[in-house]
């Protein structure tokens, strides 16, 4: 080959092809021979020299371009070297423009034939050499839309393999590609493209994605071809120009929902996108969400000791601690009116602890009677609601809370038997919200249970009246004297007053938080379940590479299983997040032990050969409902659409990644353990936020990015899955009873909450049957 260099590119390409077939076939696989041969032919076709590094062939770049990383042995290098040397000699002898310049050796010979004095004149001076063109091969001319060397290929799955393939199709090195797509005034490094080829980095910034788009246009590929193959589809791009007035935390929340061309859009368009993302995705656009966002900025509650939120043993030990602090603190006089969240004084905290012990203890204290027991969630809710009421009473009247200004030391549960206290609080809430809701009626029901005859906690503690002091406009000295003379008559009078107030509120109350509003686009679909299932498909489509991004992949699988198990089981949030895990091959927890813990368990059933969910009836909010009949809830999950595959992958791999070095709480769903969050157990708030984040990222369709499954969806929590299931069955069957089976409830409850979806669906069911007559005709 060295002695006879043809001048025709076609003839030389045929010779190179023969060389590869004869000399390299014993050393390489057929696919690798095709790759290397195509690469060499592309160099000839584009008149490009082989890549060099320190005066030698850059075998690393050649291996990346030809996918020879595992086959580039010394024998292959020595043999292929002859082919690349022949290409270099051919390029030196045949220039793309047709005119050849003398070789360096020829110039040296002609210079030697000149006289000595003319030799000095023929050699340019140092400044002239610096200004003249560089010695060696000139860069190949850039062609805007080059022609591919071959048109048929198998589309790879990975981004790295796809980029390598198409660069081979057009016979371009990373350096040449960089020259072709990067403008002279840009500072994009060519080594970045090389890192993409090596697989050490992937495009993530806005600038990198812009370069990907240029490569797609150059190779005439569909828009978004390379981006769809990135290993982390659920990662947001960085580099959005949002201004300095947006915090880093908000930037992270917004980045996911902004388009890649955000920086190049007009200012008005960017403002439009930001407003839409904040209103629809981040906060939600319902009236209740806007009210809640504004109200959450005004803090006014009384906070009781944290241990009061725990179990019974914690509450009893808390009472002892409070008794000691109360003995040393004495009476608290607060001349300044307070606002914000403040700690409860010891006297009030002791009263709250006594109420919680009374309502949560297994056995009632001798001499007392009660009607019903509070669970952990109920106790926490009542404690929060009563804390809000006491906080409103002590808040400053002149502040943004516009409270009543009651001295902190005057707070006591004994004041809750006076109508003036409750009337002020109800009217205060009505002024803040603008109307009455069911929340005020529920608060009054608490007062009814506290003052109920024989079983009310307040009625059985007449000593609380001794701590009540007159409050102008709310409690008079005469009312206090009457309560001291006849405590039971005072409780009877208030009980009658509260019952009348509940009736008056129920007559005018309005629905502020419509639970169906965020998912109305789902409920109005012909098949709500199929519509909501699209969110799980969106999660799978954007699943990150589990080997390159193990934590992100684990979080995606967790989000997928949250929605899938919620759609199959129809459980309330508490039962779903407290679901225990018994790995396959382990001995499952006994039913009696689950009843004691009031939790369910996911375990493998050898009898049914499937994953089984077993939850005792005592774990449910409506444990005494006729649905259960004192029997546990048991359901074998169906192995549909790779559900078992993802459950097994989550248990075997992803769950351990999420736990890291943290302590395993034993539940199926666990949080991501980080330095700032070492507790892996979900609580009510964190589980709700995890579900809401999944809906924000995968559920809500974003017209500016094309991400998301459902147009019109709004952020919501896990409880809405029950609405989807019940409405789906109502639409298909018209049966309240069958709908109740899906969410472990009674037909009466279904009729009460979902009745508004049934009339038109009943008419549609009847029309479907009647229309068959006309279709047959």
CORSUL-V360719 format. One record per run of one state. SS is the DSSP state (H for helix, E for strand, - for the rest). FROM is the first residue (numbers start at 0). LEN is the number of residues. If there is no record, write none. Layout:
ss={SS,SS}
from={FROM,FROM}
len={LEN,LEN}
//
This chain:
ss={-,H,-,H,-,E,-,E,-,H,-,H,-,H,-,H,-,H,-,H,-,H,-,H,-,E,H,-,H,-,E,-,H,-,H,-,H,-,H,-,E,-,H,-,H,-,E,-,H,-,H,-,H,-,H,-,H,-,H,-,H,-,E,-,E,-,H,-,H,-,H,-,H,-,H,-,H,-,E,-,H,-,E,-,E,-,H,-,E,-,H,-,E,-,H,E,-,E,-,H,-,H,-,H,-}
from={0,8,24,29,45,51,53,55,57,58,66,73,93,103,113,115,122,125,131,158,169,173,181,189,198,204,205,218,226,229,237,238,247,255,261,264,266,282,286,295,301,303,305,309,311,329,341,343,345,360,375,394,407,410,412,417,418,433,437,451,461,467,470,471,474,475,476,485,486,508,516,523,527,541,549,569,572,577,579,581,590,597,599,605,609,615,616,619,632,636,642,659,666,667,683,699,700,709,710,719,733,735,742,746,776}
len={8,16,5,16,6,2,2,2,1,8,7,20,10,10,2,7,3,6,27,11,4,8,8,9,6,1,13,8,3,8,1,9,8,6,3,2,16,4,9,6,2,2,4,2,18,12,2,2,15,15,19,13,3,2,5,1,15,4,14,10,6,3,1,3,1,1,9,1,22,8,7,4,14,8,20,3,5,2,2,9,7,2,6,4,6,1,3,13,4,6,17,7,1,16,16,1,9,1,9,14,2,7,4,30,1}
//
